[in-house]
């Protein structure tokens, strides 16, 4: 099995080293094509207004001056010239990708691009443990459980257009007791905000951040699984169509375009 690895934390990220160890338990045909620098939060962005540079760092290892989507496109179409990958693994992200994170996550985007090529693709993320001022990622947790979960997923048929989103809780392996198939949850409105600061020249600037307020999340969601220390496996797809609204609108739109009413 040929495996392509990418991420959004950059070619030198600890999470990519973890992912490589995971991948090598599954195959010895492992390729890496990752951003040269961190691309967190870039979502499915592609680079259209400047050239992409590829730096070959070793056998089957490439750094790209672009996004995770750019990396997967280049790897599949140009770098892996003799054969396409059978599996795309994206991550392991430093921090979980759950709830609405999925819509702007570069980690999830790397998997979505693999799916767009018809390749089974999995995003992997490791939740962070916060203890006072220390932030720690238990990479050993993702490394302990990912190989078995990936193998089990590959044994099952997948519907077209689906990627698997794996999130590992902020616990050491010995404290993780369960894996749960979940749905995407949503946080309360206002979790993301901009922090205003002033630079050394007295000019204002803004830094995007999360409030991190404690919230209660619904049962069966990826967010609740992280709260309660379970591994979350969420099947995601890119179809954003809201079918109930489609059905509602068909009763009032269709056929000849309606004319605007005259102003009162």
N, C-alpha and C positions, 0 to 999 in steps of 0.2 A: 504494500500500500504506500502510495506517494502522498506525503503530507506537506502542505504549505503553511508556514507560520507567519503571522503578522501581529501588529499591536498598534496602540496609539500613544504609548508612553515612550517610544523611541527605541532604537536599536540597542542601546546600552542598558535598558531597564532590567531590574532584577526579575520582574514578572516574566519577561521574555526568556530569561535563563531558566526560570521555573518551567515555562511552557515547553522549552526544548527538552528538558529532562522528562516531562510527561510524554511528549511525542515519541521519544526514543524508547519508551516502554512498549509502544505500539508498532513501530517500524524503524528500519535503519535508513530509509529513503526520506530524509527530512530536509526541506528547503526553508530558508528564512528570507523574507523580504519585508523590511520594516522601515518606518520613517527615520530619517537621520536625526531629527530632534522631536521633542514631544509634540503631539498633535491632539491632546485631549480636548474633548468638546467640539471637534470639527465635524462630527456627524458624518453624513455621506458626501461631504465636500470633495470636489475634484479640482485639480489645478488646470485652469484654462488660460490664464493671463501671463504665464511665465513658463520657461522651459523646466523640465524635470531632469535632474542629474542622478545618475546611478553610480554608486561606489561599490565595487566588488571587494568585500572584506575577507573573503576566503571561499573555499569550495562550497557552493550552494548557499552563500550568505551575502546579502545585498542590503545596502542602505540607500534610501531614496529621499530626495529633497521634496517630499510631498506628503499627502494624507494617506491614511490606511487604504482608502478606496484606490488611490493612485497605485499603491504598492501591489494590491491584488491584481489590478488590471495589467500592470507591467509584468508581473511574475507570470501570470497565466498566458499572456499573449506574446511576450518577447523574451523572457529570461529562461523559462522552462521549455526550451525549444523542442526537446525530444518527446515529451509527454506531459499532459496536464495533470494536476494533482487530483487525487481521489477524495481528499479531505482538506478543508481549510480550518485551522484553529487560530482564533484571534484572542490575544491576551498574554499572559494572565494580567488583567488590569489591576492597578494599585487602587483599590476602592471598588465597592460594588456598583453594578449597573442594573438598577431595578427601577420600577415605576416609570416616570416620565424621563429618567436618565436615558432610557433606551432610544429616545428620538434624537438625541444629540450626541450619543456616545460614539466615539471613533472606534472603540472595540467592537460594538455591535455592527457598526458600518462595515468593518472589514469582513465580518461574517456574511452580511447582506450582499456584498459584492461577489463573494464566492457563490452564494445562492443564485445570484443573477446569471452566473456562468453555468448553472446546472450542477454545481458541486456541493455535496453535503458539507455544511459549515456550522461551526460551533463557536460561540463567544464565551470566554471564561473570565471571571472577575473574583478577586479576593477582597472581602470586606475588611475594613481597618479597625483595629482595636485602639481606642483612645484611653489613655491612663494619665491623668493630669495633663502635662504638656507633651507627653510622648505619644507618637502615632506609630503603630506597629502593624505590619502585615504578616500574618501567619502563612507564609508561602508553603510551609510544610503541610498545611491542611489541604490546599488545592492539589499539591503534589501527591498526597496520600490517596485522595478519593477520585480525582479526575480520570485516571486510566480506566478504572472499573466502570465508571459511569459512561465514559465515551464508548467503551467496548459494548456495553449493554445497549446504548442508543444506536450504534451501527448495526446491531443485530435486528433492529426493527425497521420496517418500511416507513419512509417519511412521505408525507404529502408534498407535492410540488409547491415551491414558494415559501417553505418553512425553514427557519434557522432555529437552533437550540441555544438558549441563553442560560448558562450555568453561573450561579453565584454561590460562593463559599462563605460561611459565617466567620465572624471575627473571634474565632476560638481555636485553641490547639486541637490537633486531630483527636486526641483521646476524649475530648468533651463533645465531639460531634457524634450524635447517635442516629440521626435520621436524614433521609433525603425525601423531598416532596416535589411532586409535579404541581406547579403553580400557574396562576394567571398574572398578568401585569397589573400591578396596583397603581394608585395615584396618591400623591401627597396633598396636603392642604394647599390652597392657592397662597402664594407669597413666600414659599420656601426659598426661592432664588431672589437675590437682590444685589445691588451695586453698593460697595463701600466707598465712600468719598474720602480721599486723602489729598495731601498737599506735598509736592515735590520740593527739592532743595532750592528751587528758583521761585517758590511761592505760587506755582501754578497748580490748579486742581487736576486730579485724575481720578479714575474710578477702577475698582478691582471687583470683578464678579465673585460672588460668594454665596454660600448657603447658610441660612439661619440656624439650622440644626436643632430646631425645637422638637421636644418630645411629642410624638403623635401616636394615636391609636390607629392601627391599620387593619383592614378587613381580613377575616379568615380566608385562607386559600390563596393569598397574594404573595408575590415575591418579597414585598416589604415586610409582611408578617413573618415569613420564614427567616429573614435576616434578624428581625427582632428577637425571635425565639431560638436562634442557634441551629436552624436546619439548613441543609443544602437545598437550594432552589433550582429547579429545572423548568424553564418556561419556553414552550414553543412560540416563536414569534413569526409574523409574516408582514409584508410590506404594504399590503392592500389597506389603504386608509379610508376606503369607502364606508360610509355609515348607512347600511342598508335600510333600517327603519325610515330614515329621512328620504331615501330614494323612493320608497313605496309611498310615503306621504306626498311627495312632490309630484309624482306621476298623476295624481288626481287633479292637479291644478296647472301643470305645464306639460306641453307636448303638442305636436302638430305645428300649426302656423304660430310664429312668435307673437306674443300679445302686444297690443299697442298701449302706450302710456296714456293715462287718464289726463284730461285737460286740467291745468291748474285752476284751483277755485278762485 
